[in-house]
């Protein structure tokens, strides 16, 4: 059975129709979780005004909370479970076995414990992989009849979730936006590839944003997750499914990233910078969900999988190449130039200014601007070059394109430039 994004009708007609001007003018959806933002998200006593727990509890008649987390984020979970237990008498259960990149087989135990506990509220507490693990476990809890969700799920057809439980996301990093997205990234370890499971019903019901949680992230992780946010926001501007709502949010998020990411990397205790980056991450997650992603992700997923580089750093690395490649068919990047104050008298100079500004940000936060800069030898790059291209071509961000469908030869050209960090030659066809 093919993966959902290989479906002929979806690939050739559905994606194009959903991203068309006609469709947006006839019917535009904008679905987000019920969102709470606070530096004291989980108090164990009632406050002067209702808080997030006061709002969530009435939606959970059986008062049974199942928390999905990992070995790092478990440190935050006691105050979360204590708050629900003391305030509203919730029974709670904690599963801390979530793994990076979400290997599909890694959550079998989680699903079994979830089915035995029978929660009516499931909460993912952690980074993107943890919240994605919670989504997939919740999906399998709700739909035990779906044995191979990566093949059976299709974003066009309803799933009928929420018959057993609601879903909440509590991000402890400022990067993926999984707490507000319809996507769960999983890994097929046998095939050695990442798979995006996408469905509108996977958008969590609640997003609880506490900027104090990512304060312990080291500078390298802060930089990587921050560049992931930048790629999400920029993709959302460039993709055809963008609209006035997504543009307004994405462009503001981009401005916030350039202002506050260097500060957050320099000093993780900078509360304003952490607050702004946590909010920007959420904003970028919202618009990525509505407008879609681009070749930053098809290429970033491949580079990350082949050379084992952090996802945020790979999509950040590929962002200038996405902007240059899309510039052949679209001038939407000029809106980003305007937001960042790098617009010049002509489009070409504006484009070059934008690419320079992105790479300057990467250097400022200590991230290489080339594949070689991550320590990948030329010998290793050449040996894995065709695998890199193959994975990129099969990624859903390429199969269902953001702006246009690139060929294998076009990707080869981009990768050769990206290895050394050279710009594309915009005087000739890609």
Secondary structure, DSSP 4 states (H G I P E B T S, - for coil): ---GGG-HHIIIIIHHHHTSHHHHHH-------EEEE-SSTT-SS--SS--HHHHHHTT-TT-EEEEE--TTGGGGHHHHHHHHHHHH--EEEEE----TT-BGGGGHHHHHHHHHHT-SEEEEEESHHHHHHHHHHHHHHH-TT-S-HHHH--TTS-----SS-EEEEEESSSS--GGG-SEEEEEETTTTEEEEEE-GGGS-SEEEE-TTGGGG--HHHHHHHHHHHHHHHHHHHHSTT--HHHHHHHHHHHHHHHHHHHHHHH-TT-HHHHHHHHHHHHHHHHHHHHH---HHHHHHHHHHHHHT--HHHHHHHHHHHHHHHHTTT--THHHHHHHHT---SSHHHHHHHHHHHHHHHHHHTT--SSSGGGT--HHHHHHTHHHHHHHHHHSHHHHTTSS----HHHHHHHHHHHHHTPPP-TTS--
